Amino acid sequence: MRRKKRFLITGVLLASTLLSGLVIYIKASALPAETVIHITAKNFEFSPDSITLKKGEPVVFEISSGDRKHGFNLRAFGVRNDVLPGKVSRVRFTPDKTGKFTFSCDVFCGEGHEEMTGTVVVTE
Amino acid sequence: MKKIDRRGFIKLAGLGGGIVFASSLSRGFGLNALGSLVDYANAKVENDFYFVQLSDTHWGFAGPKVNPDAEGTLKKAVQAVNSLAEQPDFIVFTGDLTHTTDDVQVRKDRMSQFKDIVGELKVPTVHFMAGEHDASLDRGEAYQEAFGKLNYTFDHKSVHFIVLDNVSDPGAIVGESQLNWLKADLKQQKADARIVVLTHRPLFDLYPDWDWATRDGAAVIDALMPHKNVTVFYGHIHQENHHMTGHIAHHSAKSLMFPLPAPGSVPKKAPIPWDATAPYKGLGLRSIEAEPKQAKYEIKELNVTGG
């Protein structure tokens, strides 16, 4: 009797684990895929320096430096990261508003630092 | 007999040198013409004093469309201060003494040239601080060799001055270590102490998209907040701006090289071009009259002219 009960509990646990896994899988597959955009920071410029995105579509910027330490800051969406030579820095966000937004280097990097900006355009 | 105030007296007493006072002093001393210095001295409250703030001199900048007198403006400012009939107790430079360069030797040369020029000031006490143009590329190494510490305090009469460094970290932060130093210093001050903070960048978020902020400035303001009488003088934004965070007043100064547009007023921050019909427009220095008893600081903007 005790053995039968233990078997039943194990079965229930296993079934619930499988079910929750299935729910997570369904939820994950329902999410739109992230768009990956590569950005290079070099010679006081971001390349590309103009990026168009769709509202509601998640995006990840993979930013690398071609020379020295920079910063990437897109304040309108609350994302920033240091950009170090030899490493890929990532910022993830989902644009929740349309418009034209400036991103800039926020680590003072040299003579052309103040020119080091770019634009994100978010459309419907 | 015409009565003049203190500033009026200074102007009449031969200020010259290409500088005029933009406004008159509201607190008149009732001087009876030029000879009444004794009356003035009697009227002056013990412990009151005044100092001069110069900022963002950007020595080494070249851009004829922005300032065709790039090599002369700082020298004119020095002459103007030297021409003040009554010399200030001291002078402060709130950063960006030199214009940035990636060349270490050029950076050092600019600092040396700057020192030679301001070495002509008659006032013996001059307090310097760094801007990001001076210190961000080498974490203040060349600056410290030329001018000394990046953050320090000094006391004048009954006012405690705190010089904060928010530039030598290229990420525009004060940093935990300096923040702890600040807190330890503030612990030594009474809650009603007269405190003046001198720094380069604004400590509040004036316009972060243009780097007109200090990333951990809120922590600095939090540390200052328990003190009732705190005033901040800063530079960086090349224009006057007056802002309150609670009871703490923040006053930015004009540049002595080029003016910048009002925060967020144009899509891209860039120096305002030289106006040939109004040379030196937007440039200037200021005098600050401290009345510690009232915890009051009266600012007078002084314009640079071609003179």
Interface residues (C-beta under 8 A of the other chain):
Chain A: K69 G71 N73 R75 D82 T102 S104 D106 V107 F108 C109 G110 E111 H113 E114 T117
Chain B: T100 T101 D102 E132 S136 L137 V167 P170 G171 A172 P208 D209 D211 R215 K268 K269
